[in-house]
């Protein structure tokens, strides 16, 4: 199993995704119930001594899994918006999607020497 990293890094990642979600709404992410719940849950499951705390590791694993879901959904939406079919595209637009550029005539269309 891959390592999870530090819980603080996971919390920062979750808060970053929360900011992305609330940016469209135009309200601060700190005013949401999700922010308050995340901070409260991470504070409640902090390790205060050197003992192994199963609940803390379980919360961290669930948080890391949820962070992966939020990132994946955000990236999926961005890719879908970029490459979603918009009907018939021109040749120039289709070439631009794959990183190609069409040659240009020096005098424009119908140019004759």
Beta strands, then each sheet from edge to edge (+ up, - down):
end
